[in-house]
Amino acid sequence: MATTTAGAPPVSRGKAAQVHVQRFGAFLTGMIMPNLPAFLAWGLITALFIAVGWLPNGVLGGFGNADLPGAWSGAATQLVMAEDGTTFHQYLGLVGPMVTFLLPLLIANAGGRMVYGERGGVVASIATVGIIVGSTVPMFLGAMILGPLSAWIMKKIDSLWDGKIRPGFEMLVNMFSAGIVGGALSVAAFYGVAPIVTQISTWLGDIVQLMADNHILPFMSVIVEPAKVLFLNNAIGNGVLVPLGAAQVAEQGKSLLFLVEANPGPGLGILLAYTLLGVGAARSTAPGAIIVQFFGGIHEVYFPFVLMKPTLIIAAIAGGMTGIGTNVVMGSGLVGPAAPGSIFAVFAQTARGSFPGVILSVVLSATVSFLIAAVILRATRKRDLAAGESGDLSAAIAQTEANKGKSSAALSALVVEQHTAEQAEAALAAGGTTTATAVRPIRSIVFACDAGMGSSAMGASVLRDKLRKAGVEGVTVVNKAVANLQDDADLVISQRELTDRARKHAPSSRHVSVDNFMNSPVYDSVVQEVKEGAGDGATAS
C-alpha cells in the first residue's frame, strides 16, 4: 500500500500556491456546505411560492396585499408604496427574510465557529446583523468576510486577559466582553463595512452583467472547468458564484450562475466517451462512475479520467461553455444551488419555465463534451492498445505523459493503483516521497476530501462495505473535510491533490493518496493489513 511519510520534500511554488487556494476554498466551503440544507429549503420555497412559482402564494411568497378584504390577518406585513403613489401593507413572506437574514447569519455563525468555536459563532452573528441591516443587497459576501473576522477579533481580545481574571469573575467577564465586542462590531459594520461590501457586491454583479451583455459569460468555463479538476473550484463556486446567484434570485427569481459549476453534463460526456472508446480499466470503470457522477452528484469521480489525458480538459471546457450559452439563450436558471451536482438536485432547483433550457443545457453540454472527448480518445486508441493495455491504465498514462513531454506524479500514481495489493505495498508514495511501513495497527481510518461530504463519504462507505464483507470489526471508518482533520487517526486516505494539506493537519498519521474514491485497489490492501493485525485489537470472523 502506497503511503507517505510526514517528512515530505518541499513543494514547488506552483504547488504551494495551489495548496493555498485549496485551503482558502476549503475555508469558504466550511461556511457554505453545512448550511446547504437552508439554501435548498429557500430555493424550494422560492420555486413554489413566488409570483412566478409553481404554487404562487402571496402570503408565503411575500407579494400579496394584506389590505384586501378577506386577506390573511395573522402574517407579518410591511408598508410599501405602489407605482401610483398609494401605500399598502404587503406580506413579508418567507422568501425575503430567509435570503436577507437567515442565510447570511448561518454563514457568519459557521465562519465564526471555524475560527473561535461557539463563542466566535455568537459574536460573528451579532456583528453580521449590522452589515445586513446596513445594506440593501443580500449580505452573503459580507457574512463570509465579517463572520470569521469578528470571531478572530474576539479571540485576540480574549487573549489579552487570558489567565488574569480573578476566580469567580470568569463568567461575568466572558459574557460582558462578548456582548460589548459583538455590539460594537455590529455598529461598526452598519456604518463602515456595509457600504464597502455593498459596493463590492455591486461591482461583482456589474461584471457578471457586463459579461452577459457582451455575450462572453460562457467563457467562465475556461476558468471553472480546470479549477474543478485541480480541486480549486470551491474558492470560485462558494466564494463568488453562490453569493452572486443568490442575489440574482432575490432580484430576478432565478440565476444561471448556479449551473456554471454544478452542470453534470460535461463530466457525463467525458465518461460516456470512455465507456465507448476507452481502454482497459478506464473503460470498465467509467459506467459505474457515470452513475455516481450524474445521479449521485459527486463530480470528483471523473477528474482522474481527465488527468489521464489532460487534453480532455478541452472537452470539459467546451461542454461547460455550451451549457452556459444555452442557459443564456433560453433565459433559464435555478432558484438555488444544486448541491451535490446531481441531475436530481438540478431539477429540484430549476425555476418554473426554465426546465426546457436547463434540460437542453445538460444534454447539449454532455453531447459536446462527448464528441470532443470521443475524437481525442479515438485518436489515441490504437496507440493505447498497441502499448499493451491489458485491463489497467498503464498504457494510457504512459501515452499521456509522452504527449506532455514530462512525467506526472499524479498520473504515475494511477499506475500504482492498478497493481495488486502486494505490489502496492512497495509502490512509490505521492510526490516521490519514500514509503513507510505500518508502525501501529489500523483501528481508525479517516477519508478526507475538500468539503468532507460527497466523495469522502462515498469512499468511506466503499471501505466499510469491504471490511464488513471481510468479517472485520472494531475499525472505525469516517469521512471529514481536510481542514477538520485531527492528528488522531491511524490512517488518512485522501485525494492525491489534497494529501499535502492532509499531512499538515495529521502529521503523525499514515497517509494514502488515491485518485478515485469509488474504486481503488488500495482498499483491498487496507483490508488485508487490518485482517493481518486483527490480533492487536480488531476482530476478524
C-alpha positions in Angstrom: 0.0 0.0 0.0 1.5 3.3 -1.0 1.8 5.6 2.0 3.5 8.9 2.5 5.7 10.0 5.4 5.5 13.2 7.4 8.8 14.4 6.1 7.8 15.2 2.6 10.1 17.2 0.4 9.5 20.9 -0.1 6.8 21.6 -2.7 7.3 24.0 -5.7 5.9 27.5 -5.7 3.1 26.4 -8.1 2.2 23.5 -5.8 2.3 25.8 -2.8 0.1 28.3 -4.5 -2.4 25.6 -5.4 -2.5 24.4 -1.8 -3.1 27.9 -0.6 -6.0 28.3 -3.0 -7.4 24.9 -2.0 -7.2 25.9 1.7 -8.9 29.2 1.0 -11.6 27.4 -1.0 -12.0 24.8 1.8 -12.5 27.6 4.4 -15.2 29.2 2.2 -16.8 25.7 1.7 -16.8 25.2 5.5 -19.1 28.2 5.8 -21.4 27.2 2.9 -21.6 23.4 3.0 -23.1 22.9 6.5 -25.8 25.4 5.6 -26.7 24.0 2.2 -30.0 22.5 3.6 -31.1 26.0 4.3 -30.1 27.2 0.8 -32.1 24.2 -0.6 -35.1 25.0 1.6 -35.0 28.6 0.5 -34.7 27.6 -3.1 -37.6 25.2 -2.9 -39.8 27.8 -1.1 -38.9 30.4 -3.8 -39.6 28.0 -6.7 -43.0 27.2 -5.2 -44.5 30.4 -3.7 -43.1 33.5 -5.5 -45.4 35.2 -8.0 -43.9 33.2 -11.0 -43.6 30.0 -8.9 -45.3 26.7 -9.3 -47.8 27.4 -6.5 -48.0 31.3 -6.2 -48.9 32.3 -2.7 -49.0 36.0 -1.8 -48.7 35.2 2.0 -45.7 32.8 1.8 -44.1 34.3 -1.3 -44.3 37.9 0.1 -46.1 39.7 -2.7 -49.8 39.7 -1.5 -51.7 42.8 -0.5 -52.8 42.4 3.2 -55.2 45.3 3.0 -57.6 43.5 0.6 -60.9 42.2 2.0 -60.6 38.6 3.4 -56.8 38.8 3.5 -54.9 36.6 5.9 -54.6 38.6 9.2 -52.1 36.6 11.1 -48.9 37.1 9.0 -46.2 39.8 9.3 -46.5 42.7 6.8 -44.5 45.7 5.6 -45.7 49.0 4.3 -44.8 49.5 0.7 -45.6 52.1 -2.0 -47.3 51.2 -5.2 -46.4 52.7 -8.6 -49.3 55.1 -8.4 -48.0 56.5 -5.2 -50.5 54.8 -2.9 -49.3 52.7 0.0 -50.5 49.3 1.2 -49.4 46.6 3.6 -47.6 43.7 1.8 -47.0 40.3 3.3 -43.4 39.8 4.4 -43.4 36.2 3.4 -40.7 33.6 3.8 -38.5 34.2 0.7 -37.3 37.7 1.6 -36.5 37.1 5.3 -34.7 33.9 4.6 -32.4 35.3 2.0 -31.9 38.6 3.9 -31.4 37.4 7.4 -31.3 33.6 7.8 -28.8 32.6 5.2 -26.2 35.3 5.9 -26.5 34.7 9.7 -26.0 31.0 9.2 -22.9 31.6 7.1 -21.5 34.1 9.6 -22.1 31.7 12.5 -20.4 28.8 10.7 -17.4 31.0 9.9 -17.2 32.3 13.4 -17.3 28.7 14.8 -14.4 27.7 12.5 -12.2 30.5 13.9 -13.3 30.5 17.6 -15.8 27.9 18.4 -19.3 28.7 19.8 -18.1 32.0 21.2 -16.9 33.1 17.8 -20.1 32.0 16.2 -22.2 34.1 18.6 -20.1 37.2 18.2 -20.0 36.7 14.4 -23.8 36.5 14.3 -24.2 39.7 16.3 -21.8 41.6 14.2 -23.3 40.4 10.9 -26.7 41.8 11.8 -25.1 45.3 11.5 -24.0 44.6 7.9 -27.3 43.0 7.0 -29.5 46.0 8.0 -26.9 48.4 6.8 -27.2 47.2 3.2 -29.9 46.9 0.5 -28.5 43.7 -1.0 -28.2 40.2 0.4 -25.1 40.1 2.5 -23.6 36.7 1.7 -20.3 38.2 0.8 -20.4 40.4 3.9 -21.2 37.4 6.1 -18.3 35.4 4.7 -15.9 38.3 5.5 -17.3 39.7 8.7 -18.1 36.3 10.4 -14.6 34.9 10.6 -13.1 38.4 11.1 -15.4 39.1 14.1 -14.5 35.8 15.7 -10.8 36.4 15.2 -11.1 39.9 16.9 -12.9 38.3 19.8 -10.2 35.7 20.1 -7.5 38.3 20.1 -9.3 40.4 22.7 -9.8 37.3 25.0 -6.1 36.6 24.8 -5.4 40.0 26.4 -6.7 38.9 29.8 -6.3 35.1 29.5 -5.3 33.8 32.9 -5.5 37.2 34.5 -9.2 37.1 35.7 -9.8 36.6 39.4 -11.6 33.3 40.2 -15.3 33.8 40.3 -15.4 36.6 37.7 -14.8 34.5 34.6 -18.4 34.2 33.5 -19.1 37.9 34.2 -16.1 38.9 32.0 -16.8 36.4 29.3 -20.5 37.4 28.9 -19.9 41.2 29.0 -16.8 41.1 26.8 -18.6 39.1 24.1 -21.7 41.3 24.3 -19.7 44.6 24.2 -17.4 43.4 21.4 -20.3 42.0 19.4 -22.4 45.1 19.8 -19.5 47.4 18.9 -18.7 45.3 15.8 -22.4 45.4 14.7 -22.5 49.2 14.9 -19.1 49.4 13.1 -20.4 47.0 10.4 -23.5 49.1 9.9 -21.7 52.3 9.3 -18.3 51.2 8.0 -18.4 47.7 6.5 -21.8 47.5 4.9 -21.3 50.4 2.4 -18.0 48.9 1.3 -19.3 45.3 0.9 -22.4 46.6 -0.9 -20.2 48.4 -3.4 -18.1 45.3 -3.9 -21.2 43.2 -4.4 -22.5 45.8 -6.9 -19.2 45.7 -8.8 -19.2 41.9 -9.0 -22.8 41.9 -10.2 -21.9 44.5 -12.8 -19.0 42.4 -14.0 -21.4 39.4 -14.5 -23.9 41.7 -16.2 -21.2 43.1 -18.4 -20.1 39.6 -19.4 -23.8 38.8 -20.2 -24.3 41.9 -22.2 -21.2 41.2 -24.3 -22.1 37.5 -24.7 -18.9 36.3 -23.0 -20.5 34.6 -20.0 -19.8 31.2 -21.4 -16.0 31.9 -21.1 -16.3 31.4 -17.4 -15.8 27.7 -18.1 -12.3 28.4 -19.2 -11.5 29.1 -15.5 -14.1 26.9 -13.7 -13.6 23.6 -15.5 -9.8 23.3 -15.0 -10.3 24.6 -11.4 -12.6 21.7 -10.8 -10.1 19.1 -11.8 -7.4 20.7 -9.6 -9.9 21.0 -6.6 -9.7 24.8 -6.8 -13.4 25.2 -7.6 -14.6 25.9 -4.1 -13.0 29.3 -4.0 -14.8 30.2 -7.2 -18.1 28.5 -6.5 -18.7 29.1 -2.9 -16.8 32.4 -2.8 -18.3 34.1 -5.8 -21.0 32.2 -7.8 -23.2 31.1 -4.9 -23.4 34.6 -3.3 -24.0 36.3 -6.8 -26.5 33.7 -7.7 -28.5 34.1 -4.5 -28.5 37.9 -5.1 -29.8 37.4 -8.6 -32.6 35.1 -7.4 -33.7 37.7 -4.9 -34.0 40.2 -7.8 -34.9 38.1 -10.8 -36.3 34.8 -9.3 -33.6 32.6 -10.9 -29.9 32.6 -11.8 -27.8 30.6 -14.3 -24.7 31.1 -12.1 -25.8 28.1 -10.0 -25.3 25.9 -13.1 -21.9 27.1 -14.1 -20.1 24.6 -11.8 -22.9 22.2 -11.0 -23.9 21.2 -14.5 -23.3 17.4 -14.7 -23.3 17.4 -18.5 -19.5 17.9 -19.2 -18.5 15.1 -16.9 -21.2 12.8 -18.2 -19.9 13.4 -21.8 -16.3 12.5 -20.9 -17.3 9.4 -19.0 -19.6 8.2 -21.9 -16.7 8.6 -24.3 -14.5 6.5 -22.0 -17.3 3.9 -21.8 -17.4 3.5 -25.6 -13.9 4.3 -26.6 -11.8 3.9 -23.5 -9.3 1.1 -23.0 -8.8 -1.4 -20.1 -9.7 -0.4 -16.6 -10.7 3.1 -17.6 -13.4 1.7 -19.9 -14.7 -0.8 -17.3 -14.8 1.8 -14.5 -16.5 4.6 -16.5 -20.1 3.2 -16.4 -20.1 3.0 -12.6 -18.6 6.4 -12.5 -21.4 7.7 -14.6 -24.0 6.6 -12.0 -22.1 8.3 -9.2 -21.4 11.5 -11.1 -24.6 12.1 -12.9 -27.1 10.7 -10.4 -25.2 11.0 -7.2 -23.7 14.4 -8.0 -20.1 13.5 -7.0 -18.2 15.1 -9.8 -14.8 14.2 -8.4 -15.1 10.7 -9.9 -14.4 11.9 -13.5 -11.4 14.0 -12.6 -8.9 11.0 -12.8 -10.2 10.4 -16.4 -9.3 13.9 -17.3 -5.9 13.7 -15.6 -5.1 10.6 -17.6 -5.4 12.6 -20.8 -5.1 16.3 -20.0 -6.3 17.3 -23.5 -9.7 16.2 -22.3 -9.9 19.4 -20.4 -10.8 20.9 -23.8 -13.9 18.7 -23.8 -14.9 19.8 -20.3 -14.4 23.5 -21.2 -16.4 23.2 -24.4 -19.1 21.3 -22.7 -19.3 23.9 -19.9 -19.4 26.8 -22.3 -22.2 25.1 -24.2 -24.2 24.7 -21.1 -23.8 28.3 -20.0 -24.5 29.6 -23.5 -27.7 27.5 -23.7 -29.0 28.9 -20.5 -28.1 32.5 -21.7 -30.1 32.0 -24.9 -33.0 30.3 -23.2 -33.1 32.6 -20.3 -33.2 29.7 -17.9 -31.7 29.2 -14.4 -32.0 27.7 -11.0 -33.6 29.2 -7.8 -30.8 27.8 -5.5 -27.5 26.0 -5.6 -27.7 22.4 -6.9 -25.6 20.6 -4.3 -24.5 18.0 -4.8 -24.3 18.4 -8.5 -26.8 15.6 -9.3 -29.3 15.8 -12.1 -32.0 15.3 -9.4 -30.7 18.3 -7.4 -30.6 20.4 -10.6 -34.2 19.6 -11.4 -35.3 20.2 -7.8 -33.9 23.8 -8.0 -35.0 24.6 -11.6 -37.2 27.7 -11.8 -40.6 27.4 -13.3 -40.4 27.9 -17.0 -36.7 27.0 -17.1 -37.0 23.3 -17.5 -36.6 23.3 -21.3 -33.5 25.5 -21.1 -31.9 23.6 -18.1 -32.6 20.2 -19.7 -31.2 21.4 -23.0 -28.1 22.8 -21.3 -27.3 19.5 -19.7 -28.0 17.5 -22.8 -26.0 19.8 -25.2 -23.1 20.2 -22.8 -22.9 16.4 -22.4 -23.1 16.0 -26.2 -20.4 18.5 -27.0 -18.0 17.1 -24.3 -18.7 13.6 -25.5 -18.0 14.4 -29.2 -14.7 16.2 -28.4 -13.6 13.5 -25.9 -14.5 10.8 -28.4 -12.3 12.4 -31.0 -9.4 12.6 -28.6 -9.8 9.0 -27.3 -10.3 7.7 -30.8 -7.1 9.3 -32.0 -5.1 7.6 -29.3 -7.0 4.3 -29.1 -4.8 2.3 -31.4 -1.6 3.5 -29.7 -3.0 2.7 -26.3 -3.9 -0.9 -27.5 -0.5 -1.3 -29.2 1.2 -0.3 -26.0 -0.1 -3.4 -24.4 -3.0 -2.2 -22.3 -4.4 -5.3 -20.6 -7.0 -4.3 -18.1 -5.1 -1.4 -16.4 -4.4 2.3 -17.1 -0.6 2.0 -17.5 -0.5 2.4 -21.3 -2.9 5.3 -21.2 -0.9 7.1 -18.6 2.4 6.4 -20.4 0.9 7.8 -23.6 -0.4 10.9 -21.7 3.0 11.5 -20.2 4.6 11.1 -23.6 2.2 13.7 -25.1 3.0 16.1 -22.3 6.8 15.5 -22.7 7.3 15.0 -18.9 6.3 12.7 -16.2 3.5 13.5 -13.8 3.3 12.2 -10.2 -0.5 12.4 -10.3 -0.7 10.3 -13.4 2.1 7.9 -12.4 0.3 7.2 -9.2 -2.6 5.8 -11.2 -0.3 3.0 -12.3 0.4 2.2 -8.7 -3.3 1.8 -8.0 -3.5 -0.9 -10.8 -1.0 -3.1 -9.1 -2.1 -5.9 -6.9 -2.3 -5.3 -3.1 1.1 -7.0 -2.7 2.8 -4.8 -5.3 1.1 -1.6 -3.9 2.8 -2.2 -0.6 6.1 -1.4 -2.3 4.9 1.4 -4.6 6.1 4.9 -4.7 4.3 7.4 -2.5 2.7 10.6 -3.7 5.1 13.2 -5.0 8.1 10.9 -5.0 8.3 10.6 -1.2 9.6 7.4 0.4 7.3 4.6 1.5 6.6 3.7 5.1 5.5 0.5 6.7 3.0 0.2 9.4 4.2 1.4 12.8 0.9 0.8 14.6 -2.2 -1.3 13.9 -5.0 0.3 12.0 -8.0 0.9 14.2 -9.3 4.3 12.9 -9.4 5.4 9.2 -10.4 8.8 8.0 -11.4 9.7 4.4 -10.6 13.3 3.8 -11.8 15.5 0.9 -12.2 19.2 0.4 -15.7 19.6 1.7 -15.8 16.4 3.9 -19.1 15.3 2.4 -19.6 13.9 -1.1 -16.6 12.0 -2.4 -15.1 11.2 1.0 -18.4 9.8 2.3 -18.6 7.6 -0.8 -15.0 6.3 -0.2 -15.7 5.6 3.4 -18.9 3.7 2.5 -17.0 1.6 0.0 -14.3 0.7 2.5 -16.8 0.0 5.3 -18.6 -2.4 3.0 -15.3 -4.2 2.1 -14.4 -4.5 5.8 -17.8 -5.9 6.6 -17.6 -8.5 3.9 -14.2 -9.5 5.1 -15.6 -10.0 8.6 -13.6 -7.3 10.2 -14.9 -5.5 13.2 -13.6 -2.9 15.6 -12.3 -0.5 13.0 -13.9 3.0 12.6 -14.1 4.5 9.2 -15.3 8.1 9.0 -15.2 11.0 6.5 -14.1 14.6 7.2 -13.1 17.8 5.5 -9.3 18.2 5.2 -9.5 21.3 7.3 -11.2 19.4 10.1 -8.6 16.6 10.4 -7.2 15.9 13.8 -3.9 14.1 14.4 -5.6 11.0 16.0 -6.3 8.7 13.0 -4.2 5.7 12.3 -4.7 6.1 8.5 -5.9 9.0 6.4 -7.0 8.4 2.8 -7.3 11.5 0.6 -7.3 12.6 -3.0 -3.8 13.0 -4.3 -4.2 16.7 -4.8 -5.1 17.2 -1.2 -2.6 14.9 0.5 -0.1 17.7 1.3 -2.8 19.6 3.2 -4.0 16.5 5.0 -0.4 15.7 6.1 -0.1 19.1 7.7 -3.3 18.6 9.8 -2.4 15.0 10.8 1.4 14.7 10.7 1.7 11.5 12.7 -0.9 9.6 10.8 -0.1 7.4 7.8 -1.4 8.9 4.6 -2.6 7.1 1.5 -3.2 9.0 -1.8 -5.9 7.8 -4.2 -7.2 9.3 -7.4 -10.6 7.6 -7.4 -12.5 7.2 -4.2 -15.1 5.0 -5.9 -12.9 2.1 -7.0 -9.3 1.9 -5.7 -7.4 -1.4 -5.3 -5.6 0.3 -2.3 -8.8 -0.5 -0.3 -8.1 -4.3 -0.7 -4.6 -3.7 0.7 -6.0 -1.8 3.7 -8.5 -4.6 4.4 -5.7 -7.2 4.1 -3.5 -5.3 6.5 -6.3 -4.8 9.0 -7.1 -8.6 8.9 -3.4 -9.4 9.5 -3.4 -7.1 12.5 -6.6 -8.4 14.0 -4.8 -9.9 16.9 -3.9 -6.4 18.1 -7.5 -5.3 18.7 -9.6 -5.6 15.6 -11.6 -8.8 15.2 -11.9 -10.8 12.0 -14.6 -13.5 11.9 
